[in-house]
């Protein structure tokens, strides 16, 4: 995989089986806010290392979200556009997730349009999208302005995901 091409051009990239099995098992067993294993992986482990390879060694987490349910559909959206060029979203799948399980849908190259109004985002939703099937241990990285959504799960299988937004070191004082 060529991150230097995929992330800037498509706005996202999947790293298959990037999370080592022992770490994955630890996170699957301790899937709750402030779990020591989660804090470790977010600040020094594989999730941090994935972000640091792109944003630099002193990047830091600004938001952690644990998705642990068969949530309803989420409409097409962009994440917070503030400082988006110096942020990265890192998502670790803990369970298998296909299109029918409500996998993330992404509009390739949509981040190149910059921050969009809700009407502009809806207009992009009619374009072709990608919905990568994820297996436990897969890591998806994406630009915060990549337009994305999910369908409600048709299978009712669990689809636990750890999602962390990282920011580059130079934003530490700005975002504090």
C-alpha positions in Angstrom: 0.0 0.0 0.0 1.3 3.4 -0.8 0.0 5.8 1.9 1.7 8.8 0.2 -0.7 8.2 -2.7 -3.8 6.6 -1.2 -4.5 9.0 1.7 -3.9 12.3 -0.2 -5.7 11.1 -3.4 -8.6 9.1 -2.0 -8.9 10.5 1.5 -8.7 7.1 3.2 -6.7 3.9 3.3 -7.2 0.5 4.9 -4.3 -1.3 6.6 -5.4 -5.0 6.7 -4.5 -6.8 9.9 -2.4 -3.9 11.1 -3.2 -4.5 14.8 -1.2 -7.4 16.2 -3.4 -10.3 17.4 -2.4 -10.0 21.1 -3.2 -6.2 21.2 -6.4 -6.8 19.3 -7.5 -9.5 21.9 -6.6 -7.1 24.7 -8.7 -4.3 23.2 -11.6 -6.6 22.5 -11.6 -7.8 26.1 -11.2 -4.3 27.6 -13.6 -2.3 25.4 -14.6 0.6 27.7 -13.6 4.2 28.1 -10.3 4.8 29.9 -9.4 1.1 29.8 -5.6 1.0 30.4 -5.1 -1.0 27.1 -7.1 1.6 25.2 -5.1 4.5 26.7 -1.8 2.7 25.9 -2.7 2.0 22.3 -4.0 5.5 21.8 -0.9 7.3 23.2 2.0 5.0 22.4 0.8 1.8 20.7 -0.3 0.8 17.3 -3.1 3.4 16.9 -0.6 6.2 17.9 2.1 4.7 15.7 -0.3 4.7 12.7 -1.1 8.4 13.2 2.5 9.3 14.0 3.7 7.8 10.7 1.7 10.5 8.9 1.4 13.4 11.3 4.7 13.2 13.1 6.0 11.7 16.3 4.5 14.3 18.7 0.9 14.0 17.4 -1.8 13.6 20.0 -5.3 12.2 20.3 -8.0 14.9 20.5 -11.1 12.6 20.5 -11.8 9.0 21.1 -15.1 7.4 20.2 -16.0 3.7 21.0 -18.7 2.4 18.7 -20.3 -0.6 20.4 -23.7 -1.1 19.0 -25.8 -1.7 16.0 -26.5 2.0 15.7 -29.0 3.5 13.3 -27.8 4.9 10.0 -25.6 8.0 10.1 -26.2 10.5 7.3 -23.5 11.6 4.9 -21.2 14.1 6.7 -17.7 15.5 7.1 -16.0 15.7 10.5 -15.1 19.0 12.1 -13.2 21.0 9.5 -11.1 23.0 12.0 -7.4 22.3 11.2 -8.4 19.3 9.0 -5.2 19.4 7.1 -3.3 18.7 10.3 -5.6 15.9 11.6 -6.2 12.3 10.9 -8.9 9.8 11.9 -7.7 6.3 12.8 -10.4 3.5 13.1 -9.6 0.1 14.4 -12.2 -2.7 13.7 -12.7 -5.1 16.6 -15.4 -7.2 14.8 -15.9 -8.2 11.2 -18.0 -5.6 9.3 -19.4 -5.8 5.8 -21.7 -3.5 3.9 -24.7 -5.3 5.3 -23.4 -4.9 8.9 -23.4 -1.1 8.4 -19.7 -0.7 7.3 -18.5 2.8 6.8 -19.2 4.3 3.4 -16.7 6.8 2.0 -16.8 9.2 -1.0 -13.3 8.8 -2.6 -11.5 12.1 -3.1 -14.3 14.2 -1.5 -11.8 15.7 1.0 -10.2 17.6 -1.9 -13.3 19.9 -2.0 -12.5 21.3 1.5 -15.3 22.0 4.0 -18.7 21.8 2.5 -22.2 22.9 3.4 -24.7 20.2 4.3 -26.4 20.7 0.9 -23.0 20.1 -0.9 -22.4 17.0 1.2 -25.8 15.6 0.2 -25.0 16.3 -3.4 -21.9 14.1 -3.0 -24.0 11.3 -1.6 -25.3 10.5 -5.1 -21.8 9.8 -6.4 -20.1 6.4 -6.2 -18.8 5.4 -2.8 -16.5 2.8 -1.3 -17.5 0.6 1.6 -14.4 -1.4 2.7 -15.2 -4.7 4.4 -13.3 -4.7 7.6 -12.0 -7.7 9.6 -10.8 -7.6 13.2 -7.4 -5.9 13.4 -7.9 -3.8 10.2 -7.1 -0.1 10.6 -8.7 2.5 8.4 -7.2 5.9 8.3 -9.1 8.9 6.8 -8.9 12.6 6.2 -11.4 14.4 8.4 -13.1 16.0 5.4 -13.7 12.7 3.6 -17.5 12.5 3.3 -18.8 9.4 5.0 -21.9 7.7 6.4 -23.2 4.3 7.5 -26.3 2.3 6.9 -28.1 0.7 9.8 -27.0 -2.9 10.2 -29.2 -5.5 8.5 -27.5 -8.4 10.3 -27.6 -7.1 13.9 -24.0 -8.4 14.3 -21.8 -6.4 16.6 -19.5 -3.9 14.9 -17.3 -2.5 17.6 -14.9 0.2 16.4 -12.4 2.4 18.1 -12.1 5.8 16.4 -9.5 8.3 17.4 -8.9 11.8 15.9 -5.3 12.7 16.1 -3.8 16.2 15.6 -0.3 17.2 14.6 2.0 18.5 17.4 1.8 22.1 16.3 -1.9 22.2 17.2 -1.3 21.2 20.9 -1.6 24.8 22.2 -4.4 25.7 19.7 -6.6 22.8 20.7 -5.8 22.7 24.5 
